């Protein structure tokens, strides 16, 4: 069971980097992404494909015809992979170059490297039902804006447009689907006496 889950998750990662969306979506009976920092849910084939298009417009992958030594515009490095009762938990670095609009944030050309955690949640039949992603949005935004040379007046307008775009992304209510409660698996660890501060 654990080996099959792990293979599915690693195939999912590999296919995302290759932008083989049909193969990625085939890992789900019903595709669903939950982006916790943005409080959004992409539920269903079309919604998830829209999410892929949106993020790959902002951070496109390397053109296959370009020099192989050139860095990819979006890639990942897996740090750790863990198993729980109903999930595979993957810690990874996501790297990219901001070459297209991210919502209303104009491209800065800056690179980012952000540590993320993705929970690949499985149901009782061992089907992947959700990829739930956690990351620090502020770290990413600081890297995207931090690459702008603010001593150049030409970048002042770009920085202002980026801030305005960022503010427009943060408005609104969380997706109501995130307020639904699901079965919780609780793992209790007992620490030896004296090992934790009171």
N, CA and C atoms as a LAMMPS dump frame, in Angstrom:
ITEM: TIMESTEP
0
ITEM: NUMBER OF ATOMS
594
ITEM: BOX BOUNDS ff ff ff
-5.0000000000000000e+02 5.0000000000000000e+02
-5.0000000000000000e+02 5.0000000000000000e+02
-5.0000000000000000e+02 5.0000000000000000e+02
ITEM: ATOMS id mol type element x y z
1 1 1 N 0.821 -1.197 0
2 1 2 C 0 0 0
3 1 3 C 0.869 1.266 0
4 2 1 N 1.855 1.339 0.917
5 2 2 C 2.695 2.535 0.991
6 2 3 C 3.525 2.71 -0.275
7 3 1 N 4.044 1.615 -0.808
8 3 2 C 4.852 1.7 -2.028
9 3 3 C 4.011 2.188 -3.205
10 4 1 N 2.77 1.725 -3.299
11 4 2 C 1.892 2.157 -4.399
12 4 3 C 1.549 3.636 -4.272
13 5 1 N 1.266 4.085 -3.052
14 5 2 C 0.99 5.514 -2.834
15 5 3 C 2.203 6.359 -3.214
16 6 1 N 3.366 5.923 -2.744
17 6 2 C 4.589 6.684 -3.002
18 6 3 C 4.874 6.764 -4.495
19 7 1 N 4.714 5.666 -5.216
20 7 2 C 4.943 5.682 -6.665
21 7 3 C 3.989 6.653 -7.346
22 8 1 N 2.712 6.628 -6.959
23 8 2 C 1.734 7.521 -7.563
24 8 3 C 2.13 8.985 -7.332
25 9 1 N 2.556 9.314 -6.115
26 9 2 C 2.931 10.695 -5.788
27 9 3 C 4.173 11.111 -6.566
28 10 1 N 5.173 10.25 -6.644
29 10 2 C 6.389 10.599 -7.386
30 10 3 C 6.103 10.736 -8.881
31 11 1 N 5.243 9.877 -9.424
32 11 2 C 4.834 10.022 -10.829
33 11 3 C 4.106 11.348 -11.038
34 12 1 N 3.253 11.712 -10.096
35 12 2 C 2.505 12.971 -10.144
36 12 3 C 3.479 14.159 -10.221
37 13 1 N 4.488 14.177 -9.334
38 13 2 C 5.497 15.244 -9.354
39 13 3 C 6.214 15.283 -10.698
40 14 1 N 6.66 14.127 -11.154
41 14 2 C 7.412 14.048 -12.411
42 14 3 C 6.581 14.574 -13.584
43 15 1 N 5.321 14.175 -13.635
44 15 2 C 4.454 14.601 -14.739
45 15 3 C 4.132 16.09 -14.668
46 16 1 N 4.067 16.661 -13.451
47 16 2 C 3.85 18.111 -13.336
48 16 3 C 5.023 18.885 -13.932
49 17 1 N 6.243 18.461 -13.628
50 17 2 C 7.422 19.146 -14.163
51 17 3 C 7.442 19.051 -15.687
52 18 1 N 7.03 17.894 -16.233
53 18 2 C 6.979 17.719 -17.693
54 18 3 C 5.775 18.41 -18.318
55 19 1 N 4.876 18.921 -17.476
56 19 2 C 3.626 19.541 -17.926
57 19 3 C 2.785 18.569 -18.741
58 20 1 N 2.785 17.319 -18.341
59 20 2 C 1.936 16.317 -18.971
60 20 3 C 0.653 16.242 -18.149
61 21 1 N -0.238 17.205 -18.4
62 21 2 C -1.419 17.388 -17.548
63 21 3 C -2.361 16.193 -17.589
64 22 1 N -2.475 15.528 -18.721
65 22 2 C -3.347 14.354 -18.782
66 22 3 C -2.85 13.266 -17.829
67 23 1 N -1.53 13.051 -17.804
68 23 2 C -0.979 12.044 -16.891
69 23 3 C -1.132 12.478 -15.436
70 24 1 N -0.905 13.765 -15.149
71 24 2 C -1.079 14.25 -13.772
72 24 3 C -2.514 14.013 -13.328
73 25 1 N -3.466 14.43 -14.154
74 25 2 C -4.875 14.314 -13.78
75 25 3 C -5.329 12.862 -13.681
76 26 1 N -4.635 11.964 -14.367
77 26 2 C -5.018 10.548 -14.286
78 26 3 C -4.692 9.951 -12.92
79 27 1 N -3.906 10.642 -12.096
80 27 2 C -3.61 10.145 -10.751
81 27 3 C -4.786 10.343 -9.801
82 28 1 N -5.773 11.144 -10.193
83 28 2 C -6.974 11.398 -9.391
84 28 3 C -8.199 10.783 -10.074
85 29 1 N -9.132 10.184 -9.334
86 29 2 C -10.44 9.893 -9.927
87 29 3 C -11.209 11.195 -10.18
88 30 1 N -11.009 12.169 -9.284
89 30 2 C -11.628 13.494 -9.401
90 30 3 C -10.58 14.51 -8.927
91 31 1 N -9.937 15.263 -9.84
92 31 2 C -8.856 16.166 -9.448
93 31 3 C -9.308 17.245 -8.461
94 32 1 N -8.458 17.5 -7.46
95 32 2 C -8.756 18.541 -6.474
96 32 3 C -7.446 19.04 -5.869
97 33 1 N -7.252 20.352 -5.941
98 33 2 C -6.118 21.012 -5.301
99 33 3 C -6.66 22.003 -4.282
100 34 1 N -6.09 21.998 -3.093
101 34 2 C -6.416 22.991 -2.074
102 34 3 C -5.145 23.78 -1.794
103 35 1 N -5.178 25.086 -2.053
104 35 2 C -4.033 25.965 -1.807
105 35 3 C -4.335 26.743 -0.531
106 36 1 N -3.807 26.265 0.573
107 36 2 C -4.157 26.809 1.88
108 36 3 C -3.711 28.261 2.045
109 37 1 N -2.505 28.676 1.623
110 37 2 C -2.122 30.084 1.815
111 37 3 C -3.06 31.063 1.114
112 38 1 N -3.609 30.655 -0.01
113 38 2 C -4.507 31.526 -0.766
114 38 3 C -5.971 31.239 -0.457
115 39 1 N -6.23 30.198 0.364
116 39 2 C -7.589 29.813 0.762
117 39 3 C -8.472 29.54 -0.45
118 40 1 N -7.893 28.854 -1.442
119 40 2 C -8.636 28.536 -2.661
120 40 3 C -8.666 27.028 -2.897
121 41 1 N -9.688 26.595 -3.599
122 41 2 C -9.848 25.197 -3.982
123 41 3 C -10.067 25.149 -5.489
124 42 1 N -9.345 24.263 -6.153
125 42 2 C -9.545 23.995 -7.576
126 42 3 C -10.096 22.575 -7.637
127 43 1 N -11.393 22.452 -7.925
128 43 2 C -12.088 21.177 -7.837
129 43 3 C -12.627 20.773 -9.207
130 44 1 N -12.173 19.628 -9.694
131 44 2 C -12.617 19.122 -10.986
132 44 3 C -11.579 19.339 -12.073
133 45 1 N -11.709 18.595 -13.147
134 45 2 C -10.75 18.603 -14.248
135 45 3 C -10.496 20.007 -14.798
136 46 1 N -11.551 20.722 -15.161
137 46 2 C -11.384 22.048 -15.776
138 46 3 C -10.766 23.05 -14.804
139 47 1 N -11.181 23.018 -13.546
140 47 2 C -10.64 23.952 -12.551
141 47 3 C -9.15 23.7 -12.325
142 48 1 N -8.757 22.432 -12.255
143 48 2 C -7.344 22.107 -12.034
144 48 3 C -6.522 22.465 -13.268
145 49 1 N -7.04 22.209 -14.46
146 49 2 C -6.329 22.627 -15.675
147 49 3 C -6.181 24.156 -15.714
148 50 1 N -7.193 24.872 -15.266
149 50 2 C -7.102 26.328 -15.179
150 50 3 C -6.005 26.765 -14.229
151 51 1 N -5.876 26.07 -13.108
152 51 2 C -4.802 26.344 -12.146
153 51 3 C -3.43 26.1 -12.785
154 52 1 N -3.284 24.985 -13.497
155 52 2 C -2.017 24.709 -14.175
156 52 3 C -1.688 25.818 -15.169
157 53 1 N -2.671 26.222 -15.959
158 53 2 C -2.45 27.277 -16.954
159 53 3 C -2.034 28.581 -16.266
160 54 1 N -2.727 28.929 -15.211
161 54 2 C -2.467 30.159 -14.448
162 54 3 C -1.039 30.177 -13.901
163 55 1 N -0.624 29.073 -13.254
164 55 2 C 0.712 29.063 -12.654
165 55 3 C 1.81 28.922 -13.695
166 56 1 N 1.565 28.191 -14.779
167 56 2 C 2.616 28.032 -15.788
168 56 3 C 2.709 29.243 -16.7
169 57 1 N 1.687 30.1 -16.708
170 57 2 C 1.805 31.386 -17.397
171 57 3 C 2.748 32.283 -16.601
172 58 1 N 2.6 32.279 -15.282
173 58 2 C 3.462 33.096 -14.425
174 58 3 C 4.872 32.532 -14.352
175 59 1 N 4.988 31.2 -14.285
176 59 2 C 6.282 30.532 -14.124
177 59 3 C 6.397 29.408 -15.15
178 60 1 N 6.609 29.752 -16.441
179 60 2 C 6.617 28.718 -17.491
180 60 3 C 7.848 27.823 -17.398
181 61 1 N 7.682 26.575 -17.834
182 61 2 C 8.822 25.67 -17.891
183 61 3 C 9.698 26.014 -19.083
184 62 1 N 10.888 25.472 -19.053
185 62 2 C 11.857 25.678 -20.13
186 62 3 C 11.307 25.145 -21.443
187 63 1 N 11.524 25.895 -22.498
188 63 2 C 11.172 25.432 -23.845
189 63 3 C 12.101 24.272 -24.194
190 64 1 N 11.548 23.2 -24.707
191 64 2 C 12.34 22.01 -25.022
192 64 3 C 13.424 22.286 -26.064
193 65 1 N 13.261 23.327 -26.868
194 65 2 C 14.245 23.619 -27.912
195 65 3 C 15.407 24.462 -27.407
196 66 1 N 15.318 24.955 -26.16
197 66 2 C 16.382 25.803 -25.647
198 66 3 C 17.568 24.951 -25.221
199 67 1 N 18.685 25.631 -24.959
200 67 2 C 19.91 24.988 -24.514
201 67 3 C 19.641 24.169 -23.25
202 68 1 N 20.09 22.93 -23.222
203 68 2 C 19.843 22.044 -22.085
204 68 3 C 20.521 22.529 -20.808
205 69 1 N 21.566 23.37 -20.906
206 69 2 C 22.245 23.865 -19.712
207 69 3 C 21.468 24.973 -19.017
208 70 1 N 20.497 25.538 -19.682
209 70 2 C 19.723 26.627 -19.101
210 70 3 C 18.779 26.076 -18.038
211 71 1 N 18.627 26.829 -16.926
212 71 2 C 17.742 26.402 -15.846
213 71 3 C 16.301 26.365 -16.309
214 72 1 N 15.534 25.454 -15.726
215 72 2 C 14.099 25.452 -15.956
216 72 3 C 13.503 26.63 -15.211
217 73 1 N 12.387 27.154 -15.733
218 73 2 C 11.724 28.268 -15.081
219 73 3 C 10.933 27.818 -13.866
220 74 1 N 10.498 26.574 -13.815
221 74 2 C 9.862 26.052 -12.611
222 74 3 C 10.273 24.61 -12.44
223 75 1 N 10.712 24.28 -11.242
224 75 2 C 11.156 22.928 -10.94
225 75 3 C 11.008 22.716 -9.439
226 76 1 N 11.35 21.532 -8.978
227 76 2 C 11.259 21.23 -7.559
228 76 3 C 12.404 20.312 -7.147
229 77 1 N 12.684 20.306 -5.841
230 77 2 C 13.613 19.353 -5.233
231 77 3 C 12.895 18.764 -4.03
232 78 1 N 12.727 17.466 -4.006
233 78 2 C 12.075 16.828 -2.863
234 78 3 C 13.06 16.765 -1.702
235 79 1 N 12.603 17.217 -0.537
236 79 2 C 13.403 17.208 0.689
237 79 3 C 13.132 15.931 1.475
238 80 1 N 11.851 15.633 1.688
239 80 2 C 11.467 14.459 2.474
240 80 3 C 10.092 13.994 2.035
241 81 1 N 9.866 12.71 2.21
242 81 2 C 8.581 12.106 1.881
243 81 3 C 8.2 11.218 3.061
244 82 1 N 6.993 11.445 3.591
245 82 2 C 6.539 10.704 4.764
246 82 3 C 5.149 10.132 4.507
247 83 1 N 4.801 9.108 5.277
248 83 2 C 3.492 8.475 5.155
249 83 3 C 2.708 8.672 6.442
250 84 1 N 1.405 8.884 6.307
251 84 2 C 0.497 8.89 7.451
252 84 3 C -0.617 7.894 7.147
253 85 1 N -1.592 7.806 8.034
254 85 2 C -2.675 6.834 7.85
255 85 3 C -3.416 7.034 6.535
256 86 1 N -3.598 8.297 6.123
257 86 2 C -4.381 8.55 4.903
258 86 3 C -3.694 9.493 3.928
259 87 1 N -2.378 9.677 4.06
260 87 2 C -1.714 10.649 3.177
261 87 3 C -0.241 10.322 2.985
262 88 1 N 0.286 10.839 1.882
263 88 2 C 1.728 10.937 1.674
264 88 3 C 2.04 12.418 1.796
265 89 1 N 2.996 12.752 2.642
266 89 2 C 3.344 14.143 2.918
267 89 3 C 4.713 14.398 2.311
268 90 1 N 4.787 15.395 1.442
269 90 2 C 6.027 15.686 0.73
270 90 3 C 6.47 17.103 1.059
271 91 1 N 7.699 17.211 1.591
272 91 2 C 8.329 18.522 1.753
273 91 3 C 9.239 18.708 0.552
274 92 1 N 9.197 19.895 -0.039
275 92 2 C 10.003 20.121 -1.236
276 92 3 C 10.295 21.608 -1.406
277 93 1 N 11.323 21.88 -2.195
278 93 2 C 11.616 23.236 -2.641
279 93 3 C 10.966 23.412 -4.002
280 94 1 N 10.25 24.515 -4.178
281 94 2 C 9.735 24.88 -5.495
282 94 3 C 10.527 26.089 -5.958
283 95 1 N 11.07 26.019 -7.16
284 95 2 C 11.851 27.111 -7.72
285 95 3 C 11.206 27.562 -9.016
286 96 1 N 11.351 28.828 -9.321
287 96 2 C 10.808 29.324 -10.571
288 96 3 C 11.295 30.72 -10.887
289 97 1 N 11.002 31.159 -12.093
290 97 2 C 11.308 32.512 -12.552
291 97 3 C 10.003 33.156 -12.975
292 98 1 N 9.764 34.347 -12.477
293 98 2 C 8.499 35.057 -12.697
294 98 3 C 8.535 35.73 -14.072
295 99 1 N 8.025 35.045 -15.098
296 99 2 C 8.087 35.543 -16.475
297 99 3 C 6.735 35.968 -17.042
298 100 1 N 5.668 35.721 -16.318
299 100 2 C 4.33 36.091 -16.787
300 100 3 C 3.5 36.6 -15.627
301 101 1 N 2.319 37.11 -15.936
302 101 2 C 1.438 37.636 -14.894
303 101 3 C 1.037 36.536 -13.924
304 102 1 N 1.102 36.844 -12.634
305 102 2 C 0.595 35.998 -11.559
306 102 3 C -0.632 36.714 -11.022
307 103 1 N -1.791 36.373 -11.552
308 103 2 C -2.987 37.163 -11.263
309 103 3 C -2.79 38.541 -11.868
310 104 1 N -2.815 39.566 -11.014
311 104 2 C -2.59 40.936 -11.48
312 104 3 C -1.171 41.413 -11.2
313 105 1 N -0.305 40.522 -10.733
314 105 2 C 1.086 40.892 -10.46
315 105 3 C 1.882 40.74 -11.75
316 106 1 N 2.432 41.855 -12.268
317 106 2 C 3.188 41.768 -13.523
318 106 3 C 4.506 41.018 -13.325
319 107 1 N 5.051 40.438 -14.395
320 107 2 C 6.299 39.687 -14.279
321 107 3 C 7.456 40.574 -13.845
322 108 1 N 8.268 40.041 -12.927
323 108 2 C 9.44 40.775 -12.435
324 108 3 C 10.738 40.207 -12.988
325 109 1 N 10.7 39 -13.531
326 109 2 C 11.916 38.342 -13.997
327 109 3 C 12.739 37.758 -12.864
328 110 1 N 12.26 37.864 -11.631
329 110 2 C 13.003 37.386 -10.458
330 110 3 C 12.807 35.889 -10.251
331 111 1 N 13.827 35.267 -9.672
332 111 2 C 13.764 33.853 -9.301
333 111 3 C 13.228 33.728 -7.88
334 112 1 N 12.598 32.599 -7.596
335 112 2 C 12.2 32.302 -6.225
336 112 3 C 12.55 30.86 -5.907
337 113 1 N 12.706 30.613 -4.618
338 113 2 C 12.925 29.261 -4.09
339 113 3 C 12.201 29.223 -2.754
340 114 1 N 11.113 28.458 -2.689
341 114 2 C 10.245 28.447 -1.52
342 114 3 C 10.049 27.01 -1.051
343 115 1 N 10.165 26.822 0.259
344 115 2 C 9.915 25.506 0.841
345 115 3 C 8.409 25.306 0.975
346 116 1 N 7.935 24.141 0.547
347 116 2 C 6.506 23.839 0.561
348 116 3 C 6.272 22.458 1.156
349 117 1 N 5.029 22.24 1.547
350 117 2 C 4.587 20.924 1.996
351 117 3 C 3.287 20.6 1.273
352 118 1 N 3.223 19.419 0.697
353 118 2 C 2.01 18.972 0.009
354 118 3 C 1.53 17.682 0.664
355 119 1 N 0.262 17.677 1.004
356 119 2 C -0.393 16.483 1.53
357 119 3 C -1.173 15.851 0.386
358 120 1 N -0.81 14.641 0.017
359 120 2 C -1.547 13.875 -0.979
360 120 3 C -2.467 12.95 -0.194
361 121 1 N -3.748 13.293 -0.157
362 121 2 C -4.717 12.617 0.705
363 121 3 C -5.417 11.503 -0.074
364 122 1 N -5.496 10.325 0.557
365 122 2 C -6.101 9.139 -0.049
366 122 3 C -7.361 8.741 0.715
367 123 1 N -8.311 8.141 0.001
368 123 2 C -9.522 7.641 0.662
369 123 3 C -9.325 6.177 1.064
370 124 1 N -10.385 5.561 1.585
371 124 2 C -10.311 4.176 2.068
372 124 3 C -10.008 3.189 0.946
373 125 1 N -10.329 3.546 -0.292
374 125 2 C -10.064 2.676 -1.445
375 125 3 C -8.685 2.934 -2.056
376 126 1 N -7.872 3.749 -1.371
377 126 2 C -6.518 4.092 -1.827
378 126 3 C -6.517 4.949 -3.081
379 127 1 N -7.575 5.698 -3.315
380 127 2 C -7.626 6.64 -4.436
381 127 3 C -7.186 8.013 -3.939
382 128 1 N -6.389 8.71 -4.74
383 128 2 C -5.968 10.07 -4.406
384 128 3 C -7.177 10.993 -4.534
385 129 1 N -7.511 11.687 -3.455
386 129 2 C -8.696 12.553 -3.476
387 129 3 C -8.353 14.034 -3.422
388 130 1 N -7.109 14.379 -3.055
389 130 2 C -6.782 15.799 -2.92
390 130 3 C -5.275 15.983 -2.802
391 131 1 N -4.776 17.078 -3.383
392 131 2 C -3.433 17.565 -3.072
393 131 3 C -3.636 18.878 -2.333
394 132 1 N -3.192 18.908 -1.074
395 132 2 C -3.358 20.085 -0.214
396 132 3 C -1.972 20.69 0.006
397 133 1 N -1.8 21.951 -0.403
398 133 2 C -0.478 22.572 -0.44
399 133 3 C -0.39 23.707 0.572
400 134 1 N 0.707 23.695 1.333
401 134 2 C 1.008 24.747 2.304
402 134 3 C 2.349 25.376 1.931
403 135 1 N 2.428 26.705 1.978
404 135 2 C 3.698 27.406 1.791
405 135 3 C 3.559 28.827 2.307
406 136 1 N 4.698 29.482 2.468
407 136 2 C 4.733 30.852 2.967
408 136 3 C 4.702 31.813 1.777
409 137 1 N 3.546 32.406 1.55
410 137 2 C 3.376 33.324 0.425
411 137 3 C 4.308 34.518 0.537
412 138 1 N 4.506 35.029 1.754
413 138 2 C 5.346 36.21 1.942
414 138 3 C 6.777 35.949 1.476
415 139 1 N 7.302 34.764 1.763
416 139 2 C 8.656 34.429 1.31
417 139 3 C 8.748 34.502 -0.21
418 140 1 N 7.749 33.952 -0.899
419 140 2 C 7.762 33.986 -2.361
420 140 3 C 7.677 35.421 -2.873
421 141 1 N 6.75 36.199 -2.33
422 141 2 C 6.565 37.581 -2.787
423 141 3 C 7.817 38.412 -2.519
424 142 1 N 8.44 38.227 -1.345
425 142 2 C 9.679 38.961 -1.045
426 142 3 C 10.756 38.652 -2.077
427 143 1 N 10.843 37.399 -2.499
428 143 2 C 11.849 37.037 -3.492
429 143 3 C 11.505 37.598 -4.867
430 144 1 N 10.225 37.585 -5.218
431 144 2 C 9.832 38.117 -6.53
432 144 3 C 10.05 39.62 -6.603
433 145 1 N 9.703 40.341 -5.538
434 145 2 C 9.884 41.798 -5.531
435 145 3 C 11.307 42.187 -5.159
436 146 1 N 11.963 41.359 -4.35
437 146 2 C 13.323 41.665 -3.905
438 146 3 C 14.337 41.681 -5.025
439 147 1 N 14.017 41.058 -6.144
440 147 2 C 14.925 41.045 -7.281
441 147 3 C 14.89 42.315 -8.109
442 148 1 N 13.95 43.213 -7.788
443 148 2 C 13.86 44.473 -8.536
444 148 3 C 14.91 45.452 -8.025
445 149 1 N 15.632 46.067 -8.93
446 149 2 C 16.619 47.094 -8.562
447 149 3 C 15.868 48.397 -8.316
448 150 1 N 15.582 48.699 -7.05
449 150 2 C 14.758 49.86 -6.719
450 150 3 C 15.51 51.18 -6.872
451 151 1 N 16.796 51.135 -7.14
452 151 2 C 17.54 52.375 -7.414
453 151 3 C 17.247 52.886 -8.819
454 152 1 N 16.645 52.018 -9.626
455 152 2 C 16.277 52.414 -10.99
456 152 3 C 14.84 52.919 -10.977
457 153 1 N 14.627 54.191 -11.284
458 153 2 C 13.259 54.733 -11.285
459 153 3 C 12.3 53.962 -12.185
460 154 1 N 12.808 53.323 -13.219
461 154 2 C 11.925 52.57 -14.116
462 154 3 C 11.254 51.393 -13.395
463 155 1 N 11.839 50.926 -12.303
464 155 2 C 11.253 49.81 -11.554
465 155 3 C 10.232 50.257 -10.516
466 156 1 N 10.151 51.56 -10.228
467 156 2 C 9.216 52.037 -9.205
468 156 3 C 7.772 51.754 -9.607
469 157 1 N 7.439 52.029 -10.863
470 157 2 C 6.076 51.777 -11.325
471 157 3 C 5.775 50.276 -11.304
472 158 1 N 6.74 49.465 -11.725
473 158 2 C 6.549 48.015 -11.698
474 158 3 C 6.312 47.538 -10.267
475 159 1 N 7.096 48.04 -9.319
476 159 2 C 6.918 47.654 -7.913
477 159 3 C 5.539 48.05 -7.407
478 160 1 N 5.082 49.247 -7.762
479 160 2 C 3.751 49.701 -7.336
480 160 3 C 2.665 48.807 -7.937
481 161 1 N 2.819 48.443 -9.204
482 161 2 C 1.838 47.56 -9.844
483 161 3 C 1.849 46.173 -9.196
484 162 1 N 3.029 45.709 -8.799
485 162 2 C 3.127 44.407 -8.124
486 162 3 C 2.403 44.44 -6.781
487 163 1 N 2.613 45.509 -6.013
488 163 2 C 1.945 45.631 -4.71
489 163 3 C 0.434 45.711 -4.899
490 164 1 N -0.013 46.499 -5.866
491 164 2 C -1.451 46.599 -6.136
492 164 3 C -2.014 45.229 -6.552
493 165 1 N -1.284 44.505 -7.383
494 165 2 C -1.718 43.163 -7.787
495 165 3 C -1.769 42.204 -6.613
496 166 1 N -0.772 42.287 -5.731
497 166 2 C -0.747 41.443 -4.537
498 166 3 C -1.945 41.726 -3.646
499 167 1 N -2.25 43 -3.447
500 167 2 C -3.395 43.37 -2.61
501 167 3 C -4.704 42.873 -3.209
502 168 1 N -4.808 42.874 -4.528
503 168 2 C -6.047 42.395 -5.156
504 168 3 C -6.21 40.889 -4.976
505 169 1 N -5.101 40.164 -4.851
506 169 2 C -5.164 38.716 -4.661
507 169 3 C -5.594 38.349 -3.249
508 170 1 N -5.335 39.236 -2.29
509 170 2 C -5.591 38.893 -0.895
510 170 3 C -7.002 39.237 -0.449
511 171 1 N -7.798 39.837 -1.321
512 171 2 C -9.162 40.181 -0.93
513 171 3 C -10.086 38.995 -1.161
514 172 1 N -11.207 39.014 -0.492
515 172 2 C -12.184 37.944 -0.683
516 172 3 C -12.21 36.983 0.485
517 173 1 N -13.206 36.144 0.464
518 173 2 C -13.418 35.159 1.519
519 173 3 C -12.776 33.829 1.137
520 174 1 N -12.388 33.032 2.141
521 174 2 C -11.868 31.694 1.844
522 174 3 C -12.927 30.839 1.16
523 175 1 N -12.486 29.928 0.328
524 175 2 C -13.4 28.988 -0.306
525 175 3 C -14.123 28.206 0.792
526 176 1 N -15.438 28.146 0.707
527 176 2 C -16.244 27.478 1.734
528 176 3 C -15.915 25.987 1.856
529 177 1 N -15.404 25.388 0.799
530 177 2 C -15.038 23.968 0.861
531 177 3 C -13.943 23.718 1.891
532 178 1 N -13.144 24.75 2.193
533 178 2 C -12.087 24.585 3.189
534 178 3 C -12.636 24.565 4.605
535 179 1 N -13.877 24.973 4.785
536 179 2 C -14.494 24.956 6.111
537 179 3 C -15.147 23.62 6.434
538 180 1 N -15.205 22.726 5.463
539 180 2 C -15.787 21.408 5.707
540 180 3 C -14.801 20.578 6.512
541 181 1 N -15.305 19.867 7.469
542 181 2 C -14.443 19.037 8.315
543 181 3 C -14.459 17.605 7.81
544 182 1 N -13.274 17.041 7.723
545 182 2 C -13.122 15.663 7.283
546 182 3 C -12.628 14.829 8.459
547 183 1 N -12.671 13.537 8.276
548 183 2 C -12.179 12.615 9.296
549 183 3 C -10.748 12.994 9.663
550 184 1 N -10.481 13.049 10.949
551 184 2 C -9.139 13.397 11.416
552 184 3 C -8.45 12.153 11.949
553 185 1 N -7.231 11.915 11.493
554 185 2 C -6.405 10.852 12.046
555 185 3 C -5.458 11.508 13.025
556 186 1 N -5.506 11.062 14.258
557 186 2 C -4.708 11.679 15.308
558 186 3 C -3.613 10.712 15.708
559 187 1 N -2.421 11.222 15.754
560 187 2 C -1.283 10.441 16.21
561 187 3 C -0.798 11.072 17.508
562 188 1 N -0.796 10.309 18.576
563 188 2 C -0.378 10.827 19.872
564 188 3 C 0.995 10.271 20.171
565 189 1 N 1.92 11.16 20.476
566 189 2 C 3.27 10.763 20.844
567 189 3 C 3.484 11.123 22.298
568 190 1 N 3.93 10.175 23.085
569 190 2 C 4.208 10.43 24.492
570 190 3 C 5.695 10.694 24.629
571 191 1 N 6.019 11.858 25.182
572 191 2 C 7.417 12.221 25.384
573 191 3 C 7.882 11.721 26.743
574 192 1 N 9.144 11.313 26.848
575 192 2 C 9.667 10.915 28.16
576 192 3 C 9.585 12.092 29.131
577 193 1 N 9.371 11.779 30.404
578 193 2 C 9.273 12.801 31.437
579 193 3 C 10.532 13.665 31.428
580 194 1 N 10.333 14.979 31.46
581 194 2 C 11.453 15.916 31.51
582 194 3 C 12.007 16.301 30.152
583 195 1 N 11.465 15.75 29.066
584 195 2 C 12.006 16.072 27.742
585 195 3 C 11.382 17.304 27.125
586 196 1 N 10.29 17.79 27.714
587 196 2 C 9.641 18.989 27.183
588 196 3 C 9.514 20.02 28.285
589 197 1 N 9.631 21.275 27.902
590 197 2 C 9.47 22.342 28.884
591 197 3 C 8.008 22.488 29.249
592 198 1 N 7.748 22.735 30.5
593 198 2 C 6.362 22.913 30.957
594 198 3 C 5.894 24.307 30.657
